[in-house]
Amino acid sequence: MPRLLDKHQHAAFIDAWLERSAVNLPPERLLALFERAFGALWRRPYTMLGEVTLGAIASRVLYNAAEKYPVFSSLSVAPTGEVQCADLRERISAVDPSQLLAAVRFVLVEFMSVLGSLTAEILTQGLRAELSKISAAAATKPKKGAPAS
């Protein structure tokens, strides 16, 4: 049986990924990077867990994030796994970049931690591989209605 990772190990991975991918990004690009990253983390376990389970996990993670980081209070997840960020995108210029980065980090760490715990870490390596494919270059333009990729 695989060894269960603790939240700190997931956080260390996300921190390293953010250091590579999100350093000095303006808020618009950080939000686009987040959308793509979340989409990648959604797609990987979709076949195994399904829309209902992933939706429940994602909704709970976003709810917890909004309590801690009100900047994410308007976010929701579509059944496709796409994070609905239209309200945030409209007011992104007024968002504190450090709060946005902290909220992005929180959501990604929580989502990976819950998925890891739920699946006895079977998906963790694959989730990390998918996230590693997402870079700031993929977020050069904010997304406008296209599915996360």
N, C-alpha and C positions, 0 to 999 in steps of 0.2 A: 504494500500500500504506500502511495506517495506521502512524503512528509508534508504536513500542512505548514504553509508559510504564515508568518504573522503579518499584521498590517504594516509593521515597520519595513519589512522586506519589500512589500508592494510599493510603499512610499519611496523607498530608496530607488527602485527602478523608475518610478514616475518622475522623481526629482532629477535623475540623470537624463531621462528623455527630455524633460522640459529644459534642462540646461543646454542640451544640444539643439533643440528645436524651437524654443520660444524666447531665447535671449534677445532682449531689446525689440521685440515685436510691438508694433502699435496695437492698441486694443482691437481694431477691426480685424487685423490679421490673426491675433491671438484667438479671437472668437471663431474665425474660420478654421483655424487649426484645431480648436476644441471640437467643433462640429465633425470634422473629418476623423479625429481620434475616437470620439464617442461612437461614430458610425462603424468604425473598424472593430471596436470592442463589442459592438452589438452583433455584427454579422458573424463573427467567429463562432459563438456558441448557439446561434439561432437554431440550427438543425437539432441540436441536442436538447435545448431547453424550451424552444418555442416562443411565440409572440406573447402569450399571456404571462408566462413566468418572467421573461425578460422585461416586459412592460411593468410588471409589479415591482421588480427589483429597481429598475430605472426610475420609476415614479417615487419610490421611497428614498432613493439616493438624492434625487433632485429636491424632494421635500426637505430632507435633512440639510442639504446644501443651502436652500433658501432661508432656513432658520438661522444658520450661521453666517451666511453671506447674502444679505437682502438683494444684492445686485442680480442674483439668480431667481428672484421671486416670480418672474414671469415665464420662466422656462418650463417646457413640458416635452414629452416624448411622443412622437407619432407612432402608430403601429408598425411602421417601417423601420423604426429605430432612429429616425431623424430627429434631432433636437430642434424644437421650435423656438427660435431666437428672435423673431421679428420685432417684438417690443424692445428687447435689449439692443438690437442692432440700431433701432431708431434713436436711441439715447446714448449710444456708445461713446460719443465724444465727451459726455459728462461723467463717465465712469472712471473711478480711480484705478489706474492700471495695476497697482499692487493688489487691490481687492479682487480684480478680475482674475489675475494669475493665481491667487490663493483659492478662489472659488473653483477654477478649472482644476487645480491640483487636487482639491478635496473630492470633487466628483470622480475624477479618474481613479484616485486611490481607493475610494469607497466602492466603486463599481467593480474594480479588479479584485478587491478583497472579498466582497460578497460572492462574486462568481467563483473565486478560488476556493472559498470555504464550502460553497454549495456543491462543487464538483470534486472535492478532495484534491484540488490543485491540478487535476488532469488537463485542464484547459490553459493553465497559466503560461506555459512555454509558447503555445500558439498565440495567446493574447499578446504576449510580449513581442513576438515576431511581427504580428500585425501592426502593433503600435510603432514598432521600430521603422516600419515602411513609411509612416506618416512624418512629413517634415514641414518646416516653414515654407519651403519652396512650393509645396502643394497648397499652401494657403496664401498665395500671392495676391489673390483677389477674393474679397468676401463672396461667399456663395449666395446666389439669388434664386432660390427655389429648386436648385438641382439636388438630387439625393447625395448624401455624404459618400465620399469615395476616398 
